[in-house]
Amino acid sequence: MSWRRIGPLFIAALAVLVCHKPLSAPEPVTLVSPADSAMFRVSSVILSWQAAGVAQSEVQVGTDSRFRALLTDDTLATDSDTLEGLVDGHYYWRVRAQSAEGAWSDWSETRRFDVERFRVVASVKTQGYPHDVFVRGSRAYVADGQAGLAVFDISNPEAPQFLGSKMDSLNEAWGVTADDSFAYVAYGYKELVIVDVRRTDSLSITGVLEYLQPGYGYDIALQDSFVYVAADAQFVKINVANRRAPGLVFQGYYPRDCRGVALQGGHAYLACGQLGTALWRTDTAPAYQVGGMDTPGNARGVAVSGGYEYIADGREGLMIVDVSDPARPSTVGSLALSGYALTVAVQDSIVCVACGDGGISVVNAAQPANPRLVARVDTPHCVGVFIAGGYVFGGDRDLGLVVIKQEE
């Protein structure tokens, strides 16, 4: 082929190459705040950076330093980004800039920040394996397994002081509640043991109620002059107006595994393992069952607030049930949790679930149909939980009484 034919083509191609030289990339972004390894006690964090003379910036936030698990990947025309509703944990962030011509800069440095609104501020080893925690006033009561009842002064919640204990060496304390003068313990084969706690240096048993199998006290709740015990194959109501001679009011029978009880108004809400939940009318004589429902997991613990029932449902995590019509309960929300949901406590819109080796999960249930995980407090094996005065009190097999402060 002659130059006369190929010359114009060569010149045109050369012109294309000259006209499409690489675009100049912007300078790398400079991160401003937060500083590396900053700690936040709130769920909202503002990220800011400097990137002069660029069209937009890309911001990545992840839960690992290699950004394989991205929380956000935003492209913004501003030099800041606000993150809302962050769960407690570690976060990593980086930014890159894009010029008006479309060229991207290299990524900035990677920084880390931490969110921690729920943190362990104290733990006190107990003599046994805690199963339940109840707080009243300046005291915490622990159902401490084979070590019986343990009482702590929590006038300063961040420095609990052991006050005393009472033990039945042939039995195991599973559940506890209290008024100003007495603690009521679901004590295994003794469905109820009443302990005078007015003098903590000499705790004394004032009353006992025990029956032969199939009863076995696991959880307990107090209302007026009556206590209610979730007792495996029984649901028991006991009159404790006379603490020295508690009297059986009724026994309701189940095939097995009645493990949790909560009270509201004239109703008792029961967690019954593989059978799900049961609801009893308790302000009548005799009491009678008015409803219940199966759950997908193993209902081990229950709490009730407003028109909702909160169920610790084993491997299925947290279930939220509308019980505004007690005879027609309906599931409105659920949330999978780490570990095995055993017990549950609720205060306002905050729900805490003791999840065994999954620690304690803190859930925001302001929207019951869309519960949201707020934090997971990593304790070795938590089985009991109670919320009071800006603190969460946990019963942990290895740590004993655990105190968690809510910072926000």
RAWO-V452750 format. One record per residue. RES is the residue in one letter. OMEGA is omega in whole degrees, 0 to 359 (* if undefined). D_LAST is the distance of its C-alpha to the last C-alpha in Angstrom with 1 decimal. Layout:
BEGIN
res=RES omega=OMEGA d_last=D_LAST
res=RES omega=OMEGA d_last=D_LAST
END
This chain:
BEGIN
res=M omega=185 d_last=80.6
res=S omega=177 d_last=81.7
res=W omega=181 d_last=79.5
res=R omega=183 d_last=80.5
res=R omega=184 d_last=78.5
res=I omega=183 d_last=75.5
res=G omega=180 d_last=75.1
res=P omega=178 d_last=73.4
res=L omega=180 d_last=70.9
res=F omega=181 d_last=70.1
res=I omega=179 d_last=69.5
res=A omega=179 d_last=67.2
res=A omega=179 d_last=65.1
res=L omega=178 d_last=64.9
res=A omega=178 d_last=63.8
res=V omega=180 d_last=60.9
res=L omega=180 d_last=59.8
res=V omega=183 d_last=59.9
res=C omega=183 d_last=58.0
res=H omega=175 d_last=55.1
res=K omega=183 d_last=54.1
res=P omega=177 d_last=50.5
res=L omega=178 d_last=47.8
res=S omega=180 d_last=46.0
res=A omega=176 d_last=42.4
res=P omega=174 d_last=39.8
res=E omega=178 d_last=38.5
res=P omega=181 d_last=35.5
res=V omega=174 d_last=32.1
res=T omega=178 d_last=30.4
res=L omega=182 d_last=26.6
res=V omega=181 d_last=24.8
res=S omega=3 d_last=21.1
res=P omega=176 d_last=18.9
res=A omega=179 d_last=21.0
res=D omega=178 d_last=22.0
res=S omega=177 d_last=19.6
res=A omega=179 d_last=16.7
res=M omega=179 d_last=13.3
res=F omega=177 d_last=10.1
res=R omega=179 d_last=6.5
res=V omega=184 d_last=5.9
res=S omega=180 d_last=8.1
res=S omega=182 d_last=10.7
res=V omega=177 d_last=13.3
res=I omega=175 d_last=16.6
res=L omega=177 d_last=19.7
res=S omega=184 d_last=22.8
res=W omega=177 d_last=26.4
res=Q omega=178 d_last=29.9
res=A omega=187 d_last=32.8
res=A omega=172 d_last=35.6
res=G omega=179 d_last=38.2
res=V omega=181 d_last=36.9
res=A omega=182 d_last=36.7
res=Q omega=180 d_last=33.5
res=S omega=174 d_last=31.1
res=E omega=182 d_last=29.8
res=V omega=175 d_last=26.3
res=Q omega=175 d_last=25.6
res=V omega=182 d_last=22.3
res=G omega=179 d_last=22.8
res=T omega=172 d_last=21.5
res=D omega=188 d_last=24.7
res=S omega=178 d_last=26.5
res=R omega=174 d_last=29.5
res=F omega=174 d_last=27.8
res=R omega=178 d_last=29.3
res=A omega=185 d_last=26.1
res=L omega=172 d_last=25.0
res=L omega=176 d_last=21.8
res=T omega=174 d_last=23.2
res=D omega=189 d_last=26.6
res=D omega=171 d_last=26.7
res=T omega=190 d_last=29.7
res=L omega=175 d_last=28.9
res=A omega=181 d_last=31.1
res=T omega=178 d_last=28.4
res=D omega=175 d_last=27.2
res=S omega=179 d_last=23.4
res=D omega=180 d_last=21.2
res=T omega=178 d_last=17.7
res=L omega=182 d_last=16.0
res=E omega=172 d_last=13.6
res=G omega=181 d_last=11.9
res=L omega=174 d_last=12.2
res=V omega=176 d_last=12.2
res=D omega=179 d_last=11.5
res=G omega=179 d_last=14.8
res=H omega=179 d_last=17.4
res=Y omega=179 d_last=18.6
res=Y omega=182 d_last=21.8
res=W omega=178 d_last=23.1
res=R omega=183 d_last=26.5
res=V omega=168 d_last=28.4
res=R omega=186 d_last=32.1
res=A omega=177 d_last=34.1
res=Q omega=179 d_last=37.0
res=S omega=179 d_last=39.9
res=A omega=179 d_last=41.6
res=E omega=177 d_last=44.3
res=G omega=180 d_last=41.9
res=A omega=181 d_last=41.8
res=W omega=172 d_last=38.7
res=S omega=169 d_last=37.7
res=D omega=175 d_last=36.7
res=W omega=173 d_last=33.1
res=S omega=169 d_last=31.1
res=E omega=175 d_last=29.9
res=T omega=175 d_last=27.0
res=R omega=179 d_last=23.8
res=R omega=167 d_last=20.8
res=F omega=183 d_last=17.1
res=D omega=172 d_last=14.4
res=V omega=181 d_last=10.9
res=E omega=178 d_last=9.4
res=R omega=178 d_last=5.9
res=F omega=184 d_last=8.2
res=R omega=178 d_last=11.0
res=V omega=179 d_last=14.1
res=V omega=178 d_last=14.6
res=A omega=170 d_last=17.9
res=S omega=181 d_last=20.7
res=V omega=180 d_last=24.1
res=K omega=177 d_last=27.0
res=T omega=183 d_last=28.9
res=Q omega=182 d_last=32.6
res=G omega=176 d_last=32.4
res=Y omega=183 d_last=30.4
res=P omega=175 d_last=27.5
res=H omega=186 d_last=27.7
res=D omega=177 d_last=25.4
res=V omega=175 d_last=22.9
res=F omega=181 d_last=22.7
res=V omega=174 d_last=20.9
res=R omega=181 d_last=22.5
res=G omega=183 d_last=21.9
res=S omega=181 d_last=21.9
res=R omega=171 d_last=23.4
res=A omega=179 d_last=22.7
res=Y omega=183 d_last=25.7
res=V omega=169 d_last=26.3
res=A omega=197 d_last=29.1
res=D omega=177 d_last=30.3
res=G omega=182 d_last=33.0
res=Q omega=177 d_last=36.4
res=A omega=173 d_last=35.1
res=G omega=182 d_last=34.5
res=L omega=174 d_last=32.0
res=A omega=183 d_last=29.8
res=V omega=181 d_last=28.1
res=F omega=171 d_last=25.4
res=D omega=179 d_last=24.3
res=I omega=174 d_last=20.5
res=S omega=168 d_last=20.7
res=N omega=186 d_last=18.7
res=P omega=183 d_last=16.6
res=E omega=176 d_last=16.4
res=A omega=182 d_last=20.2
res=P omega=179 d_last=21.8
res=Q omega=178 d_last=25.5
res=F omega=181 d_last=28.1
res=L omega=182 d_last=30.2
res=G omega=180 d_last=32.7
res=S omega=176 d_last=33.7
res=K omega=189 d_last=36.4
res=M omega=167 d_last=38.0
res=D omega=190 d_last=40.7
res=S omega=182 d_last=41.9
res=L omega=185 d_last=43.5
res=N omega=184 d_last=40.5
res=E omega=181 d_last=36.8
res=A omega=183 d_last=33.8
res=W omega=184 d_last=31.6
res=G omega=181 d_last=29.6
res=V omega=169 d_last=28.7
res=T omega=185 d_last=27.7
res=A omega=164 d_last=28.5
res=D omega=185 d_last=29.3
res=D omega=187 d_last=29.7
res=S omega=186 d_last=33.0
res=F omega=170 d_last=33.3
res=A omega=182 d_last=31.6
res=Y omega=189 d_last=32.9
res=V omega=169 d_last=33.1
res=A omega=198 d_last=34.2
res=Y omega=175 d_last=36.6
res=G omega=182 d_last=38.3
res=Y omega=166 d_last=41.9
res=K omega=186 d_last=41.2
res=E omega=180 d_last=39.1
res=L omega=169 d_last=38.0
res=V omega=179 d_last=38.1
res=I omega=183 d_last=37.1
res=V omega=175 d_last=36.2
res=D omega=184 d_last=36.5
res=V omega=181 d_last=33.5
res=R omega=174 d_last=34.5
res=R omega=185 d_last=35.8
res=T omega=177 d_last=33.8
res=D omega=179 d_last=36.6
res=S omega=177 d_last=38.9
res=L omega=183 d_last=37.1
res=S omega=176 d_last=39.8
res=I omega=182 d_last=40.4
res=T omega=182 d_last=41.7
res=G omega=181 d_last=42.1
res=V omega=171 d_last=42.4
res=L omega=180 d_last=43.0
res=E omega=179 d_last=44.3
res=Y omega=178 d_last=46.4
res=L omega=175 d_last=48.1
res=Q omega=18 d_last=46.7
res=P omega=182 d_last=45.3
res=G omega=176 d_last=42.5
res=Y omega=189 d_last=39.7
res=G omega=178 d_last=36.5
res=Y omega=184 d_last=33.3
res=D omega=188 d_last=30.7
res=I omega=178 d_last=30.8
res=A omega=184 d_last=29.5
res=L omega=175 d_last=30.6
res=Q omega=183 d_last=31.5
res=D omega=182 d_last=33.7
res=S omega=182 d_last=36.6
res=F omega=169 d_last=36.3
res=V omega=181 d_last=34.6
res=Y omega=185 d_last=34.5
res=V omega=169 d_last=34.9
res=A omega=193 d_last=34.5
res=A omega=176 d_last=37.5
res=D omega=181 d_last=38.3
res=A omega=180 d_last=41.5
res=Q omega=164 d_last=40.8
res=F omega=193 d_last=38.5
res=V omega=172 d_last=39.3
res=K omega=186 d_last=38.9
res=I omega=175 d_last=39.9
res=N omega=182 d_last=40.6
res=V omega=177 d_last=39.3
res=A omega=173 d_last=40.5
res=N omega=185 d_last=42.9
res=R omega=180 d_last=40.8
res=R omega=181 d_last=44.0
res=A omega=178 d_last=45.4
res=P omega=185 d_last=42.8
res=G omega=179 d_last=44.6
res=L omega=176 d_last=44.3
res=V omega=174 d_last=43.9
res=F omega=173 d_last=43.9
res=Q omega=171 d_last=43.5
res=G omega=188 d_last=42.6
res=Y omega=174 d_last=43.7
res=Y omega=175 d_last=42.2
res=P omega=176 d_last=43.8
res=R omega=165 d_last=41.0
res=D omega=170 d_last=37.3
res=C omega=193 d_last=35.7
res=R omega=184 d_last=32.5
res=G omega=179 d_last=29.7
res=V omega=174 d_last=29.7
res=A omega=185 d_last=27.4
res=L omega=170 d_last=28.6
res=Q omega=182 d_last=28.1
res=G omega=180 d_last=30.8
res=G omega=183 d_last=34.1
res=H omega=173 d_last=33.1
res=A omega=181 d_last=32.3
res=Y omega=187 d_last=30.6
res=L omega=170 d_last=31.9
res=A omega=191 d_last=31.0
res=C omega=173 d_last=34.4
res=G omega=182 d_last=34.2
res=Q omega=178 d_last=36.5
res=L omega=180 d_last=37.5
res=G omega=182 d_last=34.0
res=T omega=175 d_last=33.0
res=A omega=181 d_last=35.1
res=L omega=182 d_last=34.7
res=W omega=168 d_last=36.8
res=R omega=188 d_last=37.7
res=T omega=182 d_last=37.6
res=D omega=177 d_last=38.6
res=T omega=176 d_last=42.2
res=A omega=0 d_last=45.1
res=P omega=173 d_last=45.3
res=A omega=179 d_last=41.9
res=Y omega=181 d_last=42.2
res=Q omega=183 d_last=40.3
res=V omega=182 d_last=39.5
res=G omega=181 d_last=37.8
res=G omega=179 d_last=35.9
res=M omega=173 d_last=35.3
res=D omega=175 d_last=35.6
res=T omega=183 d_last=32.6
res=P omega=182 d_last=33.0
res=G omega=183 d_last=31.9
res=N omega=186 d_last=32.1
res=A omega=184 d_last=30.2
res=R omega=181 d_last=29.1
res=G omega=184 d_last=26.3
res=V omega=171 d_last=25.4
res=A omega=181 d_last=22.9
res=V omega=179 d_last=23.4
res=S omega=183 d_last=21.5
res=G omega=179 d_last=23.0
res=G omega=184 d_last=25.6
res=Y omega=175 d_last=24.1
res=E omega=181 d_last=24.9
res=Y omega=189 d_last=22.6
res=I omega=170 d_last=24.9
res=A omega=195 d_last=24.4
res=D omega=175 d_last=27.4
res=G omega=182 d_last=28.3
res=R omega=181 d_last=28.8
res=E omega=176 d_last=27.9
res=G omega=184 d_last=24.2
res=L omega=173 d_last=22.5
res=M omega=177 d_last=24.7
res=I omega=188 d_last=23.8
res=V omega=175 d_last=26.8
res=D omega=179 d_last=27.7
res=V omega=177 d_last=29.5
res=S omega=167 d_last=30.0
res=D omega=187 d_last=33.6
res=P omega=183 d_last=33.8
res=A omega=182 d_last=37.1
res=R omega=179 d_last=36.0
res=P omega=179 d_last=32.7
res=S omega=180 d_last=31.6
res=T omega=179 d_last=29.1
res=V omega=182 d_last=26.8
res=G omega=177 d_last=24.4
res=S omega=180 d_last=24.0
res=L omega=175 d_last=22.1
res=A omega=183 d_last=23.6
res=L omega=174 d_last=21.8
res=S omega=178 d_last=22.8
res=G omega=185 d_last=25.0
res=Y omega=185 d_last=26.4
res=A omega=186 d_last=24.3
res=L omega=180 d_last=25.4
res=T omega=186 d_last=23.3
res=V omega=175 d_last=20.5
res=A omega=182 d_last=18.1
res=V omega=173 d_last=16.4
res=Q omega=186 d_last=14.3
res=D omega=181 d_last=14.0
res=S omega=181 d_last=13.3
res=I omega=177 d_last=11.7
res=V omega=177 d_last=14.7
res=C omega=182 d_last=15.0
res=V omega=173 d_last=18.4
res=A omega=190 d_last=20.3
res=C omega=178 d_last=22.4
res=G omega=181 d_last=24.9
res=D omega=171 d_last=25.2
res=G omega=179 d_last=22.4
res=G omega=180 d_last=19.9
res=I omega=175 d_last=17.0
res=S omega=178 d_last=15.8
res=V omega=188 d_last=12.6
res=V omega=171 d_last=13.6
res=N omega=181 d_last=12.5
res=A omega=177 d_last=15.7
res=A omega=172 d_last=15.3
res=Q omega=187 d_last=18.6
res=P omega=180 d_last=20.5
res=A omega=182 d_last=23.1
res=N omega=180 d_last=20.7
res=P omega=186 d_last=18.0
res=R omega=178 d_last=15.8
res=L omega=179 d_last=14.7
res=V omega=183 d_last=11.1
res=A omega=169 d_last=11.8
res=R omega=181 d_last=14.9
res=V omega=189 d_last=14.9
res=D omega=172 d_last=18.4
res=T omega=187 d_last=20.4
res=P omega=183 d_last=24.2
res=H omega=185 d_last=24.9
res=C omega=183 d_last=22.5
res=V omega=179 d_last=24.3
res=G omega=183 d_last=22.4
res=V omega=179 d_last=18.9
res=F omega=180 d_last=17.6
res=I omega=178 d_last=14.3
res=A omega=169 d_last=14.3
res=G omega=179 d_last=12.5
res=G omega=179 d_last=8.9
res=Y omega=171 d_last=10.9
res=V omega=180 d_last=12.8
res=F omega=181 d_last=16.4
res=G omega=172 d_last=18.7
res=G omega=185 d_last=22.4
res=D omega=183 d_last=23.6
res=R omega=185 d_last=27.3
res=D omega=185 d_last=27.3
res=L omega=184 d_last=24.4
res=G omega=177 d_last=24.9
res=L omega=182 d_last=22.1
res=V omega=179 d_last=18.8
res=V omega=182 d_last=15.6
res=I omega=181 d_last=12.2
res=K omega=175 d_last=9.1
res=Q omega=187 d_last=5.8
res=E omega=185 d_last=3.8
res=E omega=* d_last=0.0
END
